[in-house]
């Protein structure tokens, strides 16, 4: 049962439930207390010890039901075989009795798998399939194309080769018994295929999700199909969560400082060096301060949602963030992003200023008039947009003044570099005043860019 629980933990991770080693130990202790005889109690015990949210509870419950459901091979004999046997018994009862005796003696000489199939012991067959699945390492299955390979491995582990030899021998000596065994083998193959499909659903889900996420991470945001929008938003949320996990701990450590071992020992000399009193040393770092300007005009409508999601995550990673959105004019959206969920915040922002005709010059004028005082020598300014201003005055002079007043000016452009400077693109002119200019056409590029920005303050 211990090995079975380990496989269950692996399957649980595959459906998105984070199971740490400590949690798996707690779960095994709980199982040891409640036992495995009552499936309902076992299910409740695992859900209580492993699930940490309602979503995880639902996913883990489905995983439990799928994992502990054992396939039952169908042992159906063809109707023609039964009719032939009954006709033979009616025509020659004495010879039929003799053949039954011969068949019983022959059946005892068959291999274990053949005897199991002919006995039609469903529980024994299910247990044998489960044992062979472990021997064939079914938990290593990752792709649907591997179903045939693992089915063959399981059948080989159950003794398929000996069964084939038995079939060859019975075909020559007892065709009726051979036909029964052949029908039982067909049912066994179907049961094994069901078991492999179950394993694929349990163990390959994580790999399939990772593969899908990897494809999405490198897919151009502007070309995401409608059916992929929800998946991309979930991926952006994962990126935001990684940013929080990666940079929240260093910030806490920075506030506390690092233990000064030499001064601590000197300070506690009166107690024989026992560190009753500790001394901490701190290295001064600039306090993170970010100002983000996000283009939500019609030309970047397909990627503005993802930009806003990432800016929303910045408010959870960095303490001091001021966020602005613009198309033909600029408004501050910091309060909206901090007080509402990502979906609600994006909807409200887009309704106020989104999908308009982009005018970078007018938006920069709005920022200079009302918000230029927010910039300090410690501020990193991030502009997310395609720099297309519809042939209007780009007001690059204002961007130069923004660059002079801030620590860094970073421009993240969703368009490919080959498009910069063509048509109404003002990117080459704006790039002159930027510290960093990056193409951010994919989720992976966005994550790297924001990660590098936040990392400079750690």
RODOVO-26784 format. One record per residue (C-alpha): x, y, z. Coordinates in steps of 0.5 Angstrom, whole numbers, always signed. Layout:
    xx    yy    zz
     X     Y     Z
...
This chain:
    xx    yy    zz
    +0    +0    +0
    +6    +5    +1
    +8    +4    -6
    +1    +5    -8
    +1   +12    -4
    +7   +14    -7
    +4   +13   -14
    -2   +17   -12
    +2   +23    -9
    +5   +23   -16
    -2   +23   -19
    -4   +28   -15
    +2   +33   -17
    +0   +32   -24
    -7   +35   -23
    -4   +41   -20
    -4   +39   -12
    +2   +41    -9
    +4   +35    -5
   +11   +37    -1
   +15   +31    +3
   +12   +33    +9
    +5   +33    +7
    +6   +26    +4
    +9   +24   +11
    +3   +27   +14
    -2   +23    +9
    +1   +17   +10
    +1   +17   +18
    -7   +19   +17
    -8   +13   +13
    -4    +9   +18
    -9   +11   +23
   -15   +10   +19
   -13    +4   +15
   -15    +2    +8
   -21    -2    +8
   -26    +4    +8
   -25    +7    +2
   -30   +13    +4
   -26   +14   +10
   -19   +14    +6
   -21   +19    +1
   -23   +24    +7
   -17   +23   +10
   -13   +24    +4
   -17   +30    +2
   -16   +33    +9
    -8   +32    +9
    -7   +34    +2
   -12   +39    +0
   -10   +47    +2
   -16   +50    -2
   -23   +48    -5
   -20   +48   -12
   -15   +43   -10
   -20   +39    -6
   -24   +38   -12
   -18   +36   -16
   -16   +31   -11
   -23   +28   -10
   -23   +27   -18
   -16   +24   -18
   -17   +19   -12
   -24   +16   -16
   -20   +15   -22
   -13   +13   -18
   -17    +7   -14
   -22    +5   -19
   -19    -2   -22
   -21    -4   -29
   -25   -11   -29
   -24   -15   -36
   -30   -17   -39
   -30   -25   -39
   -35   -26   -45
   -35   -32   -49
   -37   -32   -56
   -44   -35   -57
   -42   -39   -63
   -37   -43   -58
   -43   -44   -53
   -47   -47   -58
   -42   -51   -61
   -40   -54   -54
   -48   -55   -52
   -49   -59   -59
   -43   -63   -58
   -45   -65   -51
   -52   -67   -54
   -49   -71   -59
   -44   -75   -55
   -45   -74   -48
   -40   -80   -46
   -35   -77   -51
   -36   -70   -48
   -35   -72   -41
   -29   -76   -43
   -27   -69   -46
   -28   -65   -40
   -24   -69   -36
   -18   -69   -41
   -20   -61   -41
   -19   -61   -34
   -13   -65   -34
   -10   -60   -39
   -12   -54   -36
    -8   -56   -30
    -2   -57   -34
    -2   -49   -37
    +1   -43   -35
    -1   -39   -29
    -4   -33   -33
    -8   -39   -38
   -11   -42   -31
   -13   -35   -28
   -16   -33   -35
   -20   -40   -35
   -22   -39   -28
   -25   -32   -30
   -23   -30   -23
   -24   -22   -24
   -21   -20   -17
   -15   -24   -19
   -14   -22   -26
   -15   -14   -23
   -10   -16   -18
    -5   -19   -23
    -6   -13   -28
    -4    -8   -22
    +2   -12   -20
    +4   -12   -27
    +3    -5   -28
    +8    -3   -23
   +13    -8   -26
   +12    -4   -32
   +13    +3   -29
    +6    +5   -32
    +7   +11   -27
   +13   +13   -32
    +8   +14   -38
    +8   +21   -41
    +5   +21   -48
    -1   +18   -51
    +3   +15   -57
    +6   +11   -51
    +0    +7   -50
    +2    +1   -54
    +9    +0   -51
    +6    +0   -44
    +0    -5   -46
    +6    -9   -49
   +10    -9   -42
    +4   -10   -38
    +2   -16   -42
    +9   -19   -42
   +10   -18   -35
    +4   -22   -34
    +7   -28   -38
    +4   -27   -45
    +9   -31   -48
    +8   -37   -44
    +0   -36   -46
    +2   -36   -53
    +5   -43   -52
    -1   -45   -49
    -5   -43   -54
    -1   -46   -60
    -1   -53   -56
    -9   -53   -54
   -10   -51   -62
    -7   -58   -64
   -10   -62   -58
   -17   -58   -55
   -19   -53   -60
   -25   -51   -56
   -21   -50   -50
   -16   -46   -54
   -22   -42   -57
   -24   -40   -49
   -17   -38   -48
   -17   -34   -54
   -23   -30   -52
   -21   -29   -45
   -14   -26   -48
   -18   -21   -52
   -22   -19   -46
   -15   -18   -42
   -12   -14   -47
   -18    -9   -47
   -17    -9   -39
   -10    -7   -40
   -12    -2   -45
   -17    +1   -40
   -11    +1   -35
    -6    +4   -39
   -11   +10   -41
   -13   +11   -34
    -5   +11   -32
    -4   +16   -38
   -10   +21   -35
    -7   +20   -28
    +1   +21   -30
    +1   +24   -36
    -3   +30   -35
    +3   +34   -31
    +7   +33   -37
    +2   +35   -42
    +0   +41   -38
    +8   +43   -38
    +9   +42   -46
    +2   +46   -47
    +5   +52   -42
   +12   +51   -46
    +9   +52   -53
    +4   +58   -50
   +10   +61   -47
   +14   +62   -53
    +7   +64   -57
    +7   +71   -60
    +1   +74   -55
    -2   +78   -61
    -3   +71   -65
    -6   +68   -59
   -13   +64   -61
   -19   +65   -57
   -19   +58   -54
   -12   +60   -52
   -14   +66   -48
   -16   +63   -42
   -10   +58   -42
    -5   +64   -43
    -8   +68   -37
    -7   +62   -33
    +0   +62   -35
    +1   +69   -34
    -2   +68   -27
    +3   +63   -26
    +9   +68   -28
    +6   +73   -23
    +6   +67   -17
   +13   +65   -19
   +15   +73   -18
   +12   +73   -12
   +15   +67    -9
   +22   +69   -12
   +23   +76    -9
   +18   +76    -3
   +23   +72    +1
   +29   +77    -1
   +25   +83    +1
   +24   +80    +8
   +31   +78    +9
   +33   +85    +7
   +29   +88   +12
   +32   +83   +18
   +39   +83   +15
   +44   +78   +16
   +47   +75   +22
   +54   +78   +24
   +57   +72   +27
   +63   +76   +30
   +59   +82   +33
   +54   +77   +36
   +60   +72   +39
   +63   +79   +42
   +57   +81   +45
   +55   +75   +48
   +62   +73   +51
   +59   +74   +58
   +55   +68   +57
   +61   +64   +55
   +59   +65   +47
   +52   +63   +48
   +48   +67   +43
   +43   +70   +48
   +43   +77   +44
   +44   +77   +36
   +47   +83   +32
   +45   +84   +25
   +48   +87   +19
   +45   +90   +14
   +47   +92    +7
   +43   +99    +4
   +39   +98    -2
   +35  +102    -6
   +28  +101    -4
   +24   +99   -10
   +20  +104   -14
   +17  +103   -21
   +12  +107   -25
    +9  +103   -31
    +5  +106   -37
    +1  +101   -41
    -1  +102   -48
    -9   +99   -48
   -10  +102   -55
   -13   +98   -61
    -7   +97   -64
    -5   +93   -58
   -12   +90   -56
   -10   +83   -56
    -4   +84   -51
    -6   +89   -47
   -10   +84   -42
    -3   +80   -41
    +1   +87   -40
    -5   +89   -35
    -4   +82   -31
    +3   +83   -31
    +3   +90   -28
    -2   +87   -23
    +3   +82   -21
    +8   +88   -20
    +3   +91   -14
    +4   +84   -10
   +11   +84   -11
   +14   +91   -10
   +11   +96    -5
   +12  +102    -9
    +8  +102   -16
    +5  +107   -19
    +1  +105   -25
    -2  +108   -31
    -6  +106   -37
    -7  +110   -44
    -9  +110   -51
   -11  +118   -53
   -10  +120   -46
    -7  +118   -40
   -10  +116   -33
    -8  +113   -26
   -10  +106   -25
    -6  +104   -19
   -12  +104   -14
   -16  +100   -19
   -11   +94   -19
    -9   +94   -12
   -17   +94   -10
   -20   +89   -15
   -18   +82   -18
   -15   +82   -24
   -21   +80   -29
   -25   +86   -25
   -19   +91   -26
   -18   +90   -33
   -25   +90   -35
   -26   +97   -31
   -19  +100   -34
   -21   +98   -41
   -28  +101   -41
   -25  +107   -38
   -19  +108   -43
   -18  +102   -47
   -19  +101   -55
   -18  +108   -57
   -13  +111   -62
    -6  +111   -59
    -3  +118   -58
    +3  +117   -55
    +5  +125   -55
    -2  +127   -52
    -1  +121   -46
    +6  +124   -45
    +3  +131   -44
    -2  +128   -39
    +3  +125   -35
    +8  +131   -35
    +3  +135   -33
    +0  +131   -27
    +5  +126   -25
   +12  +128   -27
   +13  +129   -19
   +12  +122   -18
   +19  +121   -21
   +25  +120   -17
   +33  +118   -18
   +31  +111   -15
   +25  +110   -20
   +25  +105   -26
   +20  +107   -31
   +17  +102   -35
   +13  +103   -42
    +9   +97   -45
    +7   +99   -52
    +8   +99   -59
   +10  +106   -60
    +5  +107   -66
    +3  +114   -65
    -2  +115   -72
    +3  +120   -75
    +2  +125   -69
    +7  +129   -65
   +11  +123   -61
   +13  +128   -56
   +20  +125   -55
   +22  +131   -51
   +18  +129   -46
   +20  +122   -46
   +27  +125   -45
   +25  +129   -39
   +22  +123   -36
   +29  +119   -37
   +33  +125   -34
   +29  +125   -28
   +29  +117   -27
   +34  +112   -25
   +32  +108   -31
   +27  +108   -37
   +25  +101   -40
   +21  +100   -46
   +18   +93   -47
   +15   +93   -54
   +10   +87   -57
   +12   +88   -64
   +18   +85   -67
   +24   +89   -68
   +24   +89   -76
   +17   +93   -75
   +21   +98   -71
   +21  +105   -75
   +16  +103   -80
   +10  +106   -82
    +8  +110   -76
   +13  +107   -71
   +17  +112   -67
   +21  +106   -63
   +28  +109   -66
   +26  +116   -63
   +24  +113   -57
   +29  +108   -56
   +35  +114   -56
   +32  +116   -49
   +31  +109   -46
   +36  +105   -41
   +33   +98   -44
   +29   +97   -50
   +26   +90   -51
   +22   +86   -55
   +16   +83   -51
   +12   +79   -56
   +12   +72   -52
   +10   +71   -44
   +17   +68   -43
   +20   +75   -46
   +15   +79   -41
   +17   +74   -35
   +25   +75   -36
   +24   +83   -37
   +20   +84   -31
   +24   +79   -27
   +31   +83   -29
   +27   +89   -27
   +25   +87   -20
   +32   +83   -19
   +36   +90   -19
   +33   +92   -13
   +35   +85    -9
